[in-house]
Amino acid sequence: MNDVGCTGSESSLDQCYFNGWGINDCEHDCDAGVMCQASAQTAAPLRLVGGFSPSNGRVEVLHDGMWSTVCDNSWDINDAIVVCRQLGYNGAVRASTNAE
């Protein structure tokens, strides 16, 4: 996912604007990340990887049976809010760029 643009009201990341599946010009040093509030994870085609707790890390999306990262172009707190909501958290603390 590249150039993701959420308003913050979407219930899942794939409802936000983005350039389309497979249209991506980012390397892994431009991966998007989030830090979510509280803990209430649910099953979703979305996960956080490589963080210091289950509520933060690099955002990965499951599409067509494969996990892929989300590019941090245009990534902001509204995008993080949607990711955290989709994962069952109460909200987002921050959106991060260059996530590993």
Backbone as JSON Lines, residues from 0, in Angstrom:
{"i":0,"aa":"M","n":[0.87,-1.18,0.0],"ca":[0.0,0.0,0.0],"c":[0.9,1.23,0.0]}
{"i":1,"aa":"N","n":[0.58,2.18,-0.84],"ca":[1.39,3.39,-0.99],"c":[0.48,4.61,-0.98]}
{"i":2,"aa":"D","n":[0.98,5.71,-0.44],"ca":[0.24,6.97,-0.38],"c":[-1.11,6.79,0.3]}
{"i":3,"aa":"V","n":[-1.1,6.11,1.45],"ca":[-2.33,5.88,2.21],"c":[-2.81,7.21,2.79]}
{"i":4,"aa":"G","n":[-4.1,7.46,2.65],"ca":[-4.69,8.68,3.19],"c":[-6.02,8.4,3.85]}
{"i":5,"aa":"C","n":[-6.02,8.32,5.17],"ca":[-7.25,8.07,5.92],"c":[-7.77,9.37,6.51]}
{"i":6,"aa":"T","n":[-9.06,9.44,6.71],"ca":[-9.64,10.58,7.43],"c":[-9.66,10.32,8.92]}
{"i":7,"aa":"G","n":[-9.57,9.05,9.31],"ca":[-9.63,8.65,10.7],"c":[-10.96,8.03,11.07]}
{"i":8,"aa":"S","n":[-11.93,8.1,10.18],"ca":[-13.26,7.55,10.48],"c":[-13.47,6.16,9.88]}
{"i":9,"aa":"E","n":[-12.55,5.69,9.04],"ca":[-12.68,4.39,8.4],"c":[-12.55,3.26,9.43]}
{"i":10,"aa":"S","n":[-13.23,2.14,9.18],"ca":[-13.14,1.01,10.1],"c":[-12.01,0.06,9.76]}
{"i":11,"aa":"S","n":[-11.43,0.17,8.56],"ca":[-10.29,-0.67,8.2],"c":[-9.4,0.09,7.22]}
{"i":12,"aa":"L","n":[-8.13,-0.28,7.18],"ca":[-7.15,0.42,6.37],"c":[-7.47,0.37,4.88]}
{"i":13,"aa":"D","n":[-8.04,-0.74,4.42],"ca":[-8.34,-0.85,2.99],"c":[-9.5,0.05,2.55]}
{"i":14,"aa":"Q","n":[-10.18,0.7,3.5],"ca":[-11.22,1.68,3.16],"c":[-10.63,3.08,2.93]}
{"i":15,"aa":"C","n":[-9.38,3.26,3.28],"ca":[-8.69,4.54,3.08],"c":[-8.23,4.66,1.63]}
{"i":16,"aa":"Y","n":[-7.99,5.88,1.19],"ca":[-7.41,6.08,-0.13],"c":[-6.0,5.49,-0.16]}
{"i":17,"aa":"F","n":[-5.63,4.82,-1.24],"ca":[-4.25,4.42,-1.52],"c":[-4.14,4.17,-3.02]}
{"i":18,"aa":"N","n":[-2.91,4.07,-3.5],"ca":[-2.68,3.99,-4.95],"c":[-3.13,2.69,-5.6]}
{"i":19,"aa":"G","n":[-3.47,1.68,-4.83],"ca":[-3.89,0.4,-5.38],"c":[-2.94,-0.71,-4.99]}
{"i":20,"aa":"W","n":[-3.45,-1.92,-4.94],"ca":[-2.63,-3.07,-4.56],"c":[-1.52,-3.28,-5.57]}
{"i":21,"aa":"G","n":[-0.31,-3.46,-5.08],"ca":[0.84,-3.73,-5.94],"c":[1.49,-2.5,-6.53]}
{"i":22,"aa":"I","n":[0.91,-1.33,-6.32],"ca":[1.5,-0.08,-6.83],"c":[2.26,0.55,-5.67]}
{"i":23,"aa":"N","n":[3.58,0.35,-5.66],"ca":[4.38,0.75,-4.51],"c":[5.79,1.06,-4.96]}
{"i":24,"aa":"D","n":[6.31,2.21,-4.56],"ca":[7.67,2.59,-4.92],"c":[8.56,2.74,-3.69]}
{"i":25,"aa":"C","n":[8.24,2.06,-2.61],"ca":[8.97,2.22,-1.36],"c":[9.88,1.04,-1.07]}
{"i":26,"aa":"E","n":[10.98,1.33,-0.4],"ca":[11.87,0.31,0.16],"c":[11.49,0.13,1.63]}
{"i":27,"aa":"H","n":[12.06,-0.85,2.3],"ca":[11.69,-1.13,3.69],"c":[12.1,-0.03,4.66]}
{"i":28,"aa":"D","n":[13.0,0.87,4.25],"ca":[13.33,1.97,5.15],"c":[12.24,3.04,5.17]}
{"i":29,"aa":"C","n":[11.18,2.83,4.41],"ca":[10.04,3.74,4.37],"c":[8.76,3.07,4.84]}
{"i":30,"aa":"D","n":[8.87,2.0,5.63],"ca":[7.68,1.3,6.12],"c":[6.97,2.14,7.18]}
{"i":31,"aa":"A","n":[5.66,2.07,7.18],"ca":[4.84,2.8,8.15],"c":[4.67,1.98,9.42]}
{"i":32,"aa":"G","n":[4.5,2.66,10.55],"ca":[4.29,1.99,11.82],"c":[3.3,2.75,12.67]}
{"i":33,"aa":"V","n":[2.85,2.14,13.76],"ca":[1.93,2.79,14.69],"c":[2.23,2.36,16.12]}
{"i":34,"aa":"M","n":[1.74,3.15,17.06],"ca":[1.69,2.77,18.46],"c":[0.25,2.97,18.9]}
{"i":35,"aa":"C","n":[-0.41,1.9,19.35],"ca":[-1.83,1.93,19.72],"c":[-2.01,2.07,21.22]}
{"i":36,"aa":"Q","n":[-3.19,2.53,21.63],"ca":[-3.56,2.65,23.03],"c":[-4.24,1.37,23.5]}
{"i":37,"aa":"A","n":[-3.95,0.99,24.73],"ca":[-4.59,-0.14,25.41],"c":[-4.41,-1.44,24.62]}
{"i":38,"aa":"S","n":[-5.01,-2.51,25.08],"ca":[-4.83,-3.8,24.45],"c":[-6.16,-4.52,24.3]}
{"i":39,"aa":"A","n":[-6.51,-4.85,23.08],"ca":[-7.77,-5.56,22.83],"c":[-7.75,-6.22,21.47]}
{"i":40,"aa":"Q","n":[-6.64,-6.79,21.06],"ca":[-6.47,-7.28,19.7],"c":[-7.6,-8.19,19.22]}
{"i":41,"aa":"T","n":[-7.89,-8.05,17.93],"ca":[-8.86,-8.91,17.26],"c":[-8.2,-9.49,16.02]}
{"i":42,"aa":"A","n":[-8.8,-10.51,15.45],"ca":[-8.28,-11.09,14.22],"c":[-8.58,-10.13,13.06]}
{"i":43,"aa":"A","n":[-7.57,-9.78,12.31],"ca":[-7.73,-8.86,11.18],"c":[-6.65,-9.19,10.15]}
{"i":44,"aa":"P","n":[-6.88,-8.82,8.89],"ca":[-5.85,-9.05,7.86],"c":[-4.76,-7.98,7.95]}
{"i":45,"aa":"L","n":[-4.34,-7.72,9.17],"ca":[-3.42,-6.63,9.46],"c":[-2.65,-7.04,10.7]}
{"i":46,"aa":"R","n":[-1.36,-6.68,10.77],"ca":[-0.58,-6.99,11.97],"c":[0.49,-5.93,12.18]}
{"i":47,"aa":"L","n":[0.99,-5.88,13.42],"ca":[2.1,-5.01,13.78],"c":[3.3,-5.9,14.08]}
{"i":48,"aa":"V","n":[4.45,-5.6,13.47],"ca":[5.62,-6.46,13.54],"c":[6.83,-5.67,14.02]}
{"i":49,"aa":"G","n":[7.65,-6.28,14.86],"ca":[8.95,-5.71,15.22],"c":[8.91,-4.64,16.28]}
{"i":50,"aa":"G","n":[7.78,-4.42,16.93],"ca":[7.7,-3.41,17.98],"c":[8.14,-3.97,19.32]}
{"i":51,"aa":"F","n":[8.21,-3.1,20.32],"ca":[8.62,-3.54,21.64],"c":[7.45,-4.1,22.45]}
{"i":52,"aa":"S","n":[6.23,-4.02,21.91],"ca":[5.05,-4.65,22.52],"c":[4.07,-4.98,21.4]}
{"i":53,"aa":"P","n":[3.04,-5.79,21.68],"ca":[2.08,-6.16,20.63],"c":[1.29,-4.97,20.07]}
{"i":54,"aa":"S","n":[1.29,-3.84,20.79],"ca":[0.48,-2.7,20.34],"c":[1.24,-1.7,19.49]}
{"i":55,"aa":"N","n":[2.47,-2.03,19.07],"ca":[3.18,-1.11,18.19],"c":[4.11,-1.87,17.27]}
{"i":56,"aa":"G","n":[4.47,-1.24,16.18],"ca":[5.39,-1.85,15.23],"c":[5.09,-1.47,13.79]}
{"i":57,"aa":"R","n":[5.8,-2.1,12.91],"ca":[5.63,-1.9,11.46],"c":[4.29,-2.5,11.05]}
{"i":58,"aa":"V","n":[3.54,-1.78,10.22],"ca":[2.23,-2.23,9.76],"c":[2.4,-3.16,8.56]}
{"i":59,"aa":"E","n":[1.78,-4.34,8.65],"ca":[1.77,-5.28,7.53],"c":[0.32,-5.66,7.23]}
{"i":60,"aa":"V","n":[0.01,-5.79,5.94],"ca":[-1.33,-6.1,5.47],"c":[-1.31,-7.44,4.74]}
{"i":61,"aa":"L","n":[-2.31,-8.29,5.03],"ca":[-2.45,-9.56,4.33],"c":[-3.34,-9.35,3.12]}
{"i":62,"aa":"H","n":[-2.78,-9.59,1.93],"ca":[-3.54,-9.44,0.68],"c":[-3.17,-10.58,-0.25]}
{"i":63,"aa":"D","n":[-4.16,-11.28,-0.75],"ca":[-3.95,-12.43,-1.63],"c":[-3.01,-13.46,-1.02]}
{"i":64,"aa":"G","n":[-3.14,-13.68,0.29],"ca":[-2.37,-14.69,0.97],"c":[-0.93,-14.32,1.3]}
{"i":65,"aa":"M","n":[-0.54,-13.07,1.06],"ca":[0.84,-12.64,1.32],"c":[0.84,-11.4,2.21]}
{"i":66,"aa":"W","n":[1.76,-11.37,3.17],"ca":[1.94,-10.2,4.02],"c":[2.85,-9.21,3.32]}
{"i":67,"aa":"S","n":[2.47,-7.93,3.33],"ca":[3.33,-6.89,2.77],"c":[3.26,-5.65,3.65]}
{"i":68,"aa":"T","n":[4.26,-4.82,3.53],"ca":[4.35,-3.62,4.35],"c":[3.54,-2.48,3.74]}
{"i":69,"aa":"V","n":[3.34,-1.45,4.52],"ca":[2.63,-0.25,4.08],"c":[3.67,0.86,3.98]}
{"i":70,"aa":"C","n":[3.71,1.56,2.86],"ca":[4.66,2.64,2.65],"c":[4.28,3.85,3.5]}
{"i":71,"aa":"D","n":[5.27,4.56,4.02],"ca":[4.99,5.68,4.9],"c":[4.75,7.01,4.18]}
{"i":72,"aa":"N","n":[4.67,7.0,2.85],"ca":[4.32,8.23,2.13],"c":[2.94,8.7,2.58]}
{"i":73,"aa":"S","n":[2.81,9.92,3.0],"ca":[1.54,10.51,3.45],"c":[1.02,9.88,4.74]}
{"i":74,"aa":"W","n":[1.8,9.07,5.43],"ca":[1.37,8.37,6.64],"c":[1.25,9.37,7.79]}
{"i":75,"aa":"D","n":[0.1,9.37,8.47],"ca":[-0.09,10.28,9.6],"c":[-0.96,9.65,10.67]}
{"i":76,"aa":"I","n":[-1.3,10.42,11.69],"ca":[-2.05,9.92,12.83],"c":[-3.43,9.39,12.42]}
{"i":77,"aa":"N","n":[-4.06,9.95,11.4],"ca":[-5.36,9.45,10.96],"c":[-5.24,8.02,10.44]}
{"i":78,"aa":"D","n":[-4.16,7.73,9.73],"ca":[-3.93,6.36,9.25],"c":[-3.71,5.42,10.44]}
{"i":79,"aa":"A","n":[-2.93,5.89,11.42],"ca":[-2.67,5.09,12.61],"c":[-3.95,4.81,13.39]}
{"i":80,"aa":"I","n":[-4.83,5.8,13.48],"ca":[-6.11,5.62,14.17],"c":[-6.9,4.48,13.54]}
{"i":81,"aa":"V","n":[-6.94,4.44,12.22],"ca":[-7.68,3.39,11.52],"c":[-7.05,2.03,11.75]}
{"i":82,"aa":"V","n":[-5.72,1.94,11.68],"ca":[-5.03,0.67,11.92],"c":[-5.34,0.17,13.32]}
{"i":83,"aa":"C","n":[-5.2,1.03,14.31],"ca":[-5.44,0.62,15.7],"c":[-6.9,0.21,15.9]}
{"i":84,"aa":"R","n":[-7.83,0.95,15.31],"ca":[-9.25,0.58,15.41],"c":[-9.48,-0.8,14.81]}
{"i":85,"aa":"Q","n":[-8.9,-1.04,13.62],"ca":[-9.09,-2.32,12.94],"c":[-8.53,-3.47,13.77]}
{"i":86,"aa":"L","n":[-7.47,-3.21,14.53],"ca":[-6.87,-4.24,15.36],"c":[-7.55,-4.38,16.72]}
{"i":87,"aa":"G","n":[-8.54,-3.53,17.0],"ca":[-9.29,-3.64,18.24],"c":[-8.77,-2.82,19.4]}
{"i":88,"aa":"Y","n":[-7.84,-1.89,19.12],"ca":[-7.32,-1.01,20.16],"c":[-8.22,0.22,20.33]}
{"i":89,"aa":"N","n":[-8.04,0.9,21.46],"ca":[-8.87,2.07,21.78],"c":[-8.52,3.3,20.97]}
{"i":90,"aa":"G","n":[-7.35,3.38,20.42],"ca":[-6.93,4.55,19.66],"c":[-5.47,4.45,19.33]}
{"i":91,"aa":"A","n":[-4.93,5.52,18.75],"ca":[-3.51,5.57,18.37],"c":[-2.79,6.61,19.19]}
{"i":92,"aa":"V","n":[-1.58,6.29,19.59],"ca":[-0.71,7.25,20.3],"c":[0.09,8.05,19.29]}
{"i":93,"aa":"R","n":[0.61,7.34,18.27],"ca":[1.38,8.04,17.23],"c":[1.48,7.2,15.97]}
{"i":94,"aa":"A","n":[1.8,7.88,14.89],"ca":[2.12,7.25,13.61],"c":[3.63,7.39,13.43]}
{"i":95,"aa":"S","n":[4.28,6.36,12.93],"ca":[5.73,6.46,12.75],"c":[6.11,6.16,11.3]}
{"i":96,"aa":"T","n":[7.2,6.75,10.89],"ca":[7.77,6.52,9.56],"c":[9.12,5.82,9.74]}
{"i":97,"aa":"N","n":[9.61,5.28,8.67],"ca":[10.87,4.54,8.7],"c":[10.85,3.43,9.73]}
{"i":98,"aa":"A","n":[9.69,2.78,9.88],"ca":[9.53,1.7,10.86],"c":[10.31,0.48,10.42]}
{"i":99,"aa":"E","n":[10.85,-0.25,11.39],"ca":[11.61,-1.46,11.08],"c":[10.96,-2.66,11.69]}
